[in-house]
């Protein structure tokens, strides 16, 4: 059975043999093997795809206490992959995985709760996001900032929103860098500062964020806080358009004709 646990050493043409090894181990009661059998059936890896059997083996593993299996069931019901979409069941399994200590499940649970229209569920989402933000994770920090900006699950507070955005942005999260750039550019809870806006937009654009490149293009096209430059505007609009940004494509055509 040892080969069943050496996935990284398995050649692509050995996938059926790997599945067979996992299945044999699963039938002997090996919890982790049950989880892996579920994944093989889900993706058709070394065996014909069978969502029903995938769910059966994954539920067996989760019933034995496998946090990964519980999380996988949450994903299945959340995304409709291997099961019919059911946000209620997704929440149940995310909660179970989180209770087993699978931290990632808390993030998925928080996202589900944050999308709810019920204030108490939004509040729980913010508590979970804040918990992970305190641990230094940039995406939850951004989500807390978003909650404060929208007044969702907390009382609206733009000062706190921007503080969380800055924490997230310094952690390298492009969405937070974009948000700070926009808020500095437009004076949303901050004293307008074009150069700071430019700096945050530039950091997000370096990560391939289309909207950040678009905003850099606007700044150069209009001379907002930077010297007006058609060449630089074109370059940034082109970057954004190549990433599918429709407004950037329109600005690009407009400038190219000018």
C-alpha positions as CSV (number, residue, x, y, z in Angstrom):
1,X,0.0,0.0,0.0
2,X,3.0,2.4,0.4
3,X,2.7,3.6,-3.2
4,X,-0.7,5.0,-2.5
5,X,0.9,7.7,-0.3
6,X,3.7,8.7,-2.7
7,X,1.6,10.9,-5.1
8,X,4.5,13.1,-6.1
9,X,6.4,10.1,-7.4
10,X,3.6,8.8,-9.5
11,X,3.8,9.0,-13.2
12,X,0.7,10.1,-15.1
13,X,0.4,6.6,-16.7
14,X,0.2,5.1,-13.2
15,X,-3.0,7.0,-12.1
16,X,-5.2,3.9,-12.3
17,X,-2.7,1.9,-10.2
18,X,-2.7,4.8,-7.7
19,X,-6.5,4.9,-7.5
20,X,-6.6,1.1,-7.0
21,X,-4.1,1.4,-4.2
22,X,-6.2,4.2,-2.5
23,X,-9.4,2.1,-3.0
24,X,-7.8,-0.9,-1.4
25,X,-6.7,1.1,1.6
26,X,-10.0,2.8,1.8
27,X,-11.8,-0.5,2.0
28,X,-9.5,-1.4,4.9
29,X,-10.8,1.6,6.7
30,X,-8.0,4.1,6.0
31,X,-9.6,7.5,6.5
32,X,-7.2,9.5,4.3
33,X,-7.5,7.0,1.5
34,X,-11.3,7.4,1.6
35,X,-10.8,11.1,1.0
36,X,-8.4,10.5,-1.9
37,X,-10.8,8.0,-3.4
38,X,-13.5,10.6,-3.3
39,X,-11.2,13.0,-5.1
40,X,-10.3,10.5,-7.8
41,X,-14.0,9.7,-8.5
42,X,-14.8,13.5,-8.5
43,X,-12.2,14.3,-11.1
44,X,-12.1,11.1,-13.0
45,X,-8.5,10.6,-12.1
46,X,-7.5,7.0,-12.9
47,X,-11.1,5.9,-12.9
48,X,-14.4,6.9,-14.6
49,X,-15.8,10.1,-13.0
50,X,-18.6,9.2,-10.6
51,X,-19.8,12.1,-8.4
52,X,-22.2,9.9,-6.4
53,X,-19.4,7.5,-5.4
54,X,-17.1,10.5,-4.8
55,X,-19.6,11.9,-2.3
56,X,-20.1,8.5,-0.7
57,X,-16.4,8.0,0.1
58,X,-15.9,11.6,1.1
59,X,-18.9,11.4,3.6
60,X,-17.4,8.2,5.0
61,X,-14.1,10.0,5.6
62,X,-15.8,13.0,7.1
63,X,-17.8,10.7,9.4
64,X,-14.5,9.3,10.7
65,X,-13.3,12.8,11.5
66,X,-11.3,13.8,8.4
67,X,-11.3,17.6,8.3
68,X,-10.2,17.7,4.6
69,X,-13.1,15.5,3.6
70,X,-15.6,17.7,5.5
71,X,-14.1,20.8,3.7
72,X,-14.4,19.0,0.3
73,X,-18.0,18.3,0.9
74,X,-18.5,22.0,1.7
75,X,-16.9,22.9,-1.6
76,X,-19.0,20.4,-3.5
77,X,-22.3,21.8,-2.2
78,X,-21.0,25.4,-2.4
79,X,-19.8,25.2,-6.0
80,X,-22.1,22.4,-7.4
81,X,-19.1,20.2,-8.3
82,X,-20.0,16.6,-7.6
83,X,-23.3,17.6,-5.9
84,X,-26.3,19.8,-6.5
85,X,-25.6,23.3,-5.2
86,X,-26.9,23.7,-1.7
87,X,-25.6,26.7,0.3
88,X,-27.2,25.3,3.5
89,X,-25.4,22.0,3.3
90,X,-22.2,23.9,2.3
91,X,-22.4,25.9,5.5
92,X,-23.0,22.7,7.5
93,X,-19.9,21.0,6.2
94,X,-17.7,24.2,6.4
95,X,-18.7,24.5,10.0
96,X,-17.9,20.9,10.7
97,X,-14.5,21.2,9.0
98,X,-13.8,24.4,11.0
99,X,-14.8,22.7,14.2
100,X,-12.3,20.0,13.3
101,X,-9.6,22.6,13.1
102,X,-9.4,23.2,9.3
103,X,-8.8,26.9,9.3
104,X,-9.4,27.4,5.5
105,X,-13.0,26.3,6.1
106,X,-13.6,29.3,8.3
107,X,-12.7,31.6,5.4
108,X,-15.2,29.9,3.1
109,X,-17.8,29.9,5.8
110,X,-17.3,33.6,6.4
111,X,-17.8,34.3,2.7
112,X,-21.1,32.4,2.7
113,X,-22.3,34.3,5.8
114,X,-21.1,37.7,4.4
115,X,-23.2,37.2,1.3
116,X,-26.3,36.7,3.4
117,X,-28.9,39.5,3.8
118,X,-29.3,38.6,7.5
119,X,-27.4,41.1,9.8
120,X,-26.5,38.5,12.4
121,X,-24.9,36.2,9.8
122,X,-23.0,39.2,8.3
123,X,-21.8,40.0,11.9
124,X,-20.5,36.5,12.3
125,X,-18.7,36.7,9.0
126,X,-17.0,39.9,10.1
127,X,-15.9,38.3,13.4
128,X,-14.4,35.4,11.5
129,X,-12.7,37.7,9.0
130,X,-11.3,39.9,11.8
131,X,-10.0,36.8,13.6
132,X,-7.9,35.8,10.6
133,X,-6.9,39.4,9.9
134,X,-5.4,39.6,13.4
135,X,-3.3,36.5,12.4
136,X,-1.8,38.6,9.6
137,X,-3.8,37.3,6.6
138,X,-4.3,40.0,4.0
139,X,-7.5,38.8,2.3
140,X,-9.6,38.6,5.5
141,X,-8.2,42.1,6.4
142,X,-9.5,43.4,3.1
143,X,-12.9,41.8,3.7
144,X,-13.1,43.5,7.1
145,X,-12.3,46.8,5.4
146,X,-15.0,46.1,2.8
147,X,-17.5,45.4,5.6
148,X,-16.7,48.8,7.2
149,X,-16.9,50.6,3.9
150,X,-20.3,49.1,3.1
151,X,-21.6,49.0,6.6
152,X,-22.2,45.3,6.3
153,X,-22.2,43.4,9.6
154,X,-20.7,46.5,11.3
155,X,-21.5,50.2,11.4
156,X,-20.1,52.0,8.4
157,X,-16.7,53.6,9.2
158,X,-14.5,54.7,6.4
159,X,-11.5,55.4,8.6
160,X,-11.5,51.8,9.9
161,X,-12.2,50.6,6.3
162,X,-9.1,52.3,5.0
163,X,-7.0,51.1,8.0
164,X,-7.8,47.5,7.2
165,X,-7.3,48.1,3.5
166,X,-3.8,49.5,4.2
167,X,-3.0,46.5,6.4
168,X,-4.1,44.2,3.6
169,X,-2.4,46.2,0.9
170,X,0.9,46.1,2.8
171,X,0.5,42.4,2.9
172,X,0.5,42.4,-0.9
173,X,-3.2,41.9,-1.7
174,X,-3.9,43.6,-5.0
175,X,-7.6,44.2,-4.3
176,X,-6.8,46.2,-1.2
177,X,-4.1,48.1,-3.1
178,X,-6.7,49.0,-5.7
179,X,-9.2,50.1,-3.0
180,X,-6.6,52.3,-1.4
181,X,-5.7,53.8,-4.7
182,X,-9.3,54.6,-5.5
183,X,-10.0,56.0,-2.1
184,X,-6.9,58.3,-2.2
185,X,-7.8,59.3,-5.7
186,X,-11.4,60.2,-4.8
187,X,-11.1,61.2,-1.2
188,X,-13.2,58.4,0.2
189,X,-12.5,58.6,3.9
190,X,-9.0,59.9,3.2
191,X,-7.5,63.3,2.3
192,X,-7.2,63.1,-1.6
193,X,-3.6,62.3,-2.5
194,X,-2.9,61.6,-6.2
195,X,0.7,60.4,-5.6
196,X,-0.4,57.9,-3.0
197,X,-3.2,56.8,-5.2
198,X,-0.6,56.3,-8.0
199,X,1.7,54.3,-5.8
200,X,-1.0,51.9,-4.8
201,X,-2.4,51.6,-8.3
202,X,1.1,50.8,-9.6
203,X,1.6,48.0,-7.0
204,X,-1.7,46.4,-7.9
205,X,-1.0,46.8,-11.6
206,X,2.4,45.0,-11.2
207,X,0.3,42.0,-10.0
208,X,-1.7,42.0,-13.2
209,X,-4.8,43.8,-11.8
210,X,-6.7,45.2,-14.8
211,X,-8.6,47.9,-13.0
212,X,-5.4,49.2,-11.5
213,X,-3.8,49.4,-14.9
214,X,-6.9,51.2,-16.2
215,X,-6.7,53.8,-13.4
216,X,-3.0,54.4,-14.1
217,X,-4.0,55.0,-17.7
218,X,-6.6,57.5,-16.7
219,X,-4.1,59.4,-14.5
220,X,-1.6,59.7,-17.4
221,X,-4.4,60.5,-19.9
222,X,-5.7,63.3,-17.8
223,X,-2.6,64.4,-16.1
224,X,-4.0,63.7,-12.6
225,X,-1.1,63.9,-10.1
226,X,1.4,62.8,-12.8
227,X,2.6,64.5,-16.0
228,X,0.2,64.0,-18.8
229,X,1.6,61.3,-21.2
230,X,-0.3,59.8,-24.1
231,X,2.4,57.1,-24.5
232,X,2.2,56.0,-20.9
233,X,-1.6,56.1,-20.9
234,X,-1.7,53.9,-24.0
235,X,0.7,51.4,-22.3
236,X,-1.5,51.1,-19.2
237,X,-4.8,51.0,-21.1
238,X,-3.3,48.3,-23.4
239,X,-2.2,46.3,-20.3
240,X,-5.7,46.5,-18.9
241,X,-7.4,45.8,-22.2
242,X,-5.3,42.7,-22.7
243,X,-6.7,41.5,-19.3
244,X,-10.3,42.0,-20.6
245,X,-11.0,45.5,-19.2
246,X,-13.8,46.8,-21.5
247,X,-13.4,50.5,-20.5
248,X,-9.7,50.4,-21.1
249,X,-10.3,49.0,-24.5
250,X,-12.5,51.9,-25.4
251,X,-10.0,54.4,-24.0
252,X,-7.3,52.7,-26.0
253,X,-9.2,53.0,-29.3
254,X,-10.1,56.7,-28.4
255,X,-6.4,57.6,-27.8
256,X,-5.1,55.7,-30.7
257,X,-7.4,57.8,-33.0
258,X,-6.4,61.1,-31.4
